[in-house]
Amino acid sequence: MKPTSETELAQMVAGLTGAVRITGGGTRGIAGSGQVIETCGMTGITLYEPGALTLVAQAGTPLAEVEAALDAEGQQLAFEPMDHRSLLGTQGEPTIGGVVAANISGPRRIQAGACRDFLLGVRYVDGTGQVIKNGGRVMKNVTGYDLVKLICGSWGRLGVLTEVSLKVLPKPEHTATLSVTVSNAEAAIKTLSAALRSPFEVTGAAYDPECEKAFVRVEGFADSVAYRTERLTSELSGFGQIANVDEPATLWTATRDVHAFRGKAGDVWRLSVTPGDAPMIAARAEAEQVFYDWGGGLIWLRLPAGTDLRARLGTFSGHATLVRGDAETVERLGRFQPESVAIQALIKGIRAKFDPRGLFNPGLMG
């Protein structure tokens, strides 16, 4: 099923007699059985006001179309959404609705915030076929329940997005990246933490153990970037040898999309942890390959196929998401971190309100 309008989608949902999977561009490899609702038929930027820093688009609009429109006005999605295709080996086209549904956010999240923080409003169809609108199209306070934050990151379990309203920001005039040579993860996290604690507005902080380099990004006006880069070079000099990265845009695209893992065999896990705990947790994982982003708060791990990482790690503060694995592994381990009994009960109650018939993406998040 591929509706081309919100009205058509609402009629489809109202007439459903069984569960459905919701998909946008199909780039994240979420498989399953049963009927499929594809939102990629609902496309188009319906409102863009560069002066007001706001953009409204239908959920199926390709992310590339949104980014091209913003780039023409010297603006961007500050949360830097990841493109999963190279990591997962998938095809399709990422959509803005898919980005919002999964709260996809890249390296700049440490400074600018997540997709959720830039979402102003949504329109969606709930499990009864009713069209719901929440939030607005401009940057102002609204009354009532903040369903916008709840829908973002719900992975289609609460409703099918039809339209999203986003705050956008100007693109930085200049970008610079420093690399710091460090010998181990503990030293790297200390380096990145020092950079993030500084007053110099770091917008990227990553570490690649394979090349033993920590990377720190600053953005803004050229004179400001030059000053902050010079100061950071001085402040980080005690951590290791420092150099300027020649092509920072290429580096941060590779960081965002985890190019270090593409084309390599094995399962891929994504861990959200306290940065100070990252080296210890990564060591316990005994992974074949590790990559750190968000100053250590995000760990990417590549492990042999079928490995039960959660059992290997035991109890830790954070959560582990299976991003890439075969169908059997996903079925056995679950894609998302299991929630506590209390949280499960809360989620069940919320879903009963939004999707009383249990139609949308059953089993995806437990």
N, C-alpha and C positions, 0 to 999 in steps of 0.2 A: 504494500500500500504506500502510495507516494502522493500525499495531498499537495495541492498547489496554493491553498489558501487556509486561513485559520477556520473559516466556516466549514470548509470541506473536512478538515481534520476533526473538528468538534462532532460533526455528523458521523464520521467513521468511529470515533471513540464511543459515542453513545450507542452505536449498533454492535459493538464487540460482544462476543459470547465466550471469549477465551483470552488467555494471556498473550501479550505481544512484546516484542523487543523494540526498543527505540534506538534508532541510529541516525547519525548526521551524515558525515562523509565517509564513514566506515574505516577510518584510519587507525583506530585503536584496538582492532582485533577482538572486539567483544562478541564472542560466538554464542550460539544457543539454538534451540529448536523453536518451532512455532511461527506464527505470523510476525512480520516485521513492518513497522511504520518508519519510513524514511522521510526525514524532515528536509532533505536537500531540495525538494521541489518548491519550498517557500523561500524565495530569494529576493534580495534587493535592499539597498540602503534607502530607507524611507525618509530620513531626516539627517542632515549633517550641517551643523552650524559651527564652523571653525572658531569664530569669535567667542562663542559660548562654551567651547571645548566639549561639545556633546555630539554623539552620533547614535542614531537609532537604525537597527537593521533587523530584517527578518532572520529567523533562526538558521535557516538553511543557506544563508549567504556565505560564499567561500571566504575564508579568512584572508586569502590573498587579495580578494577584491576590496575588503575593508582596509587592509594595510596599504594598498595602492592609493585609495582615495585619501587616506590620512597623509601618506608620504607626499602627495601632490601639494598639500597645504603645509608641509613641514611639521607634521604632527605624527603621533604614534600611540600604540597601546603600550602604556608604560610597564605593564606587568609581563611583557615579553613572552607570549605563549609558545610552548614547545610544539614542534612538529614531530609526531611519533613515527612517521613512515620509515625513516632510515633505520631506526632501532628495531621496529617490529617487522620490517619487510612487507609492509602493507601498501595498498594502492589507495585510490580515492583522493578526496580533497577535504582538508580540514575546514569545518564550518564554525562560524562565530557562536552558534548555539551549542555546538559540542564543546567548545572552549569553556563556555559558561557552565554548562551542565556538569563538567568535571572539575571546574575551578582550576584550569590549567594555568600555571604561572612559572616563569623562568627565573634566570639568575638575578634580575633586578628586584625580585620580591623582597630581598633583605633590606632594601632602601625605600622602594616605592609602595610596596604592598602587593597583595594578591589580586587576582581577577575580581574576587568578591568585593574588594575595597573600591573598585572602580565601577561597579554595577549600580546604576541609578534606578532602573525599573525593569520589570519583565511582564510579558503576557504569556499565558500558558493555558493548556486545556487539561482539566483535572480528570480523575477516573470516572466521573459521571458524564463527561462530555460538555461540561460547563466551561466557558471562557472566563479566566480570572486575570485581572490586571492589578498589579501592585507596584508601588513606587511611582516614578515620574520620568519625564524626558528632560528635566533640567536639574541643576545642582541646587536643590533646596530641601529643607526638611519637609517630611510628610507625616501625617498622623496615621494611627492604626498599627496593625502588626507589620513587622518588617519581614515579609515573606521573601523579599529579594535575597536576603542573606541565606535563608533556609533552602531555597530552590538551587542556588549556586553551589555546586559540589554534590548535589543529590543524585547525580548520574541517571536522571530520568525516572527515578523511583516514585516521585511525587506528582509528576505531570509532564506533559510534552510542551517544551518551549516553542513559542511561535514568533516572539519578538523580544529583543533585548535593547536596553538603553545604556550607554556607557559614557563615562567621563574619559576624555583623552587628554594628552599633554603634548607640549611642543617637543620636537626632537632636539637632542643636545647639539650644540654647534660643533663640539669637538669631543673626542674620546681618546683616552690614553690608558694603557695597561702596563703595569709593572709585573715582572716575573721575579720571584725570589727562590733561589735554589736552596732546598731543605732536604735533609736526609731521611726523614721519617714523618709519619702522620702526626705524632705528638708535637713536633716542632712546627709543622705546617699549620695546625690548628691554632697554636700560640701566635704564629705570624698573622694569620687571618684575623684572629680576635683582636690583636693590637691595632690592625688597620681599621677594623670596624668600630673600635672604641675611640678612634681619633676623631677630631672635628672636621675631617676633610671629605665627608659625604661619599663614601665608597659605595658604588652601585653594583659591584660584582666581586665575589670572593670565593675562589675555587682552588682545588688542589688535585693534581694528577700524579699519583705515586709512580707511574711508569717512567715519567721524565723527571721525577723528584723536583717539581716546581709548583709553587703556590702563585696564584694570579690575583691581582688586585686591580679593579677598574675604577676610574673616575671620569665623570662626564660633566659638560657644561660649557660656558663660554671659554674661548681659547686661553685668555690670560689667566682665568681662574684655574683651569685645568693644569696649566704650566706651573702655577704657584703650588697647587696642592700636590702635584706629582713630585715636585722638588722637595717639599716638606715630608711627604711619605717616604721618599728615598732615604732621607736623613733618619727618620724615625724607625725604619725597618732595617737599617743597615746592619744592626747587630744580629739579625736572624739568619743572614746568608747573603750570597752574591746577588746583586740586583741588576736587572737589565730592562730596557724598554721593549715591549712586544711590537714588532713591525706591522702586523695586520690584526689589530684588536677585534675588528668586526668578525673576521673569520674565526678567531679563537672563541668568541662568545656565542656564536652560532653553534659551533661544535660542542661547547659546554652545555648550552640549552638543550640540544638534541642528542646528547650523549654519543657523539660520533665515535668515541673510543671503543664502544661495544658493538658497533654495527658490523654485520657480516660475520660475527664470531659466535660459535656454538654455545649453547647453554641457556639456562633460565636467567632472567633479569629481575632483580628485586629493587624496590625503592624504599628506603628507610627514612623516616622522619624522627630525629633524635635531638637531645640536647647537645650542642656542639662540643662541649667539654667531654662528653661521653663517647663521641664518635670514634676515636682511635681504638678504645677498648672494645666497643661493640663490633667494629669492623674486624678486629683481630679474632674475636670469637666466631665470626662467620666463616673464617677459613675459605674465603672466596678465591676464585681464579683471577678476578680482576676487580679493582675498587676505584671509584671516582667520587670526589667530594665536591659539593656545591653548597651555597648558602652559608659559607663560613664554617662548614662542617655539620650544619643542621640537616642537610640532605645528603644521604649516602646512596650511591648506585653500586650494586653488587652483581657480578656475573658468576653463577655457580653451575656445577654439573646438573644436567636435566634431571628433574624429579626430586631434588634436594629439599627436605623440609627445613627451611631456614628458621622458621619460628621455633621449632623444637630444638634446633642447634643453639639458638641464642638464649632460650629460656626467658625468664622475666627481665624486662628492661623498660625504661621510660621512653615511650614512643610507639610507633606502629610500623609494620612491615607489609608492603603491598607487592603482590606478585604481578609484575607488569608484563612479562613475557614468559610463557610456558605452554606446553602442549595441552590439549583438552583434558587428558587424564589427570595431569598435575593440577590444573585449575580446579577440576571437579573434586579432587582429593583434598587439596589444601585450602581452597578458597582464595579468591583474588585479594580480598580485603582482610585486614586484621580483625579477628573476632572481637566483638564488644562484650562488655560485662553484662550480666543478667539484668541489672537495673537499666542500663542504656538500651539494651534490646527491647525491654518493655516500653520505654519511652518512644523509641523509633516505631515500634508496632502501633502504638496509639496514634502517632502522627500520620503514619501511612493510612490508617483506617479512616482518617478524616479526609485526606487528599485523594486516596485511591481505594475506596471501600470494597471494590470487587477484586482487588489484587491483580490488576491487569498489567501494570508496567514493570518490565524487567524483573520478574520474580526470581529470587535466588541470587541476584547479582551481588548484593551486599549482605548476605546472610539472612 
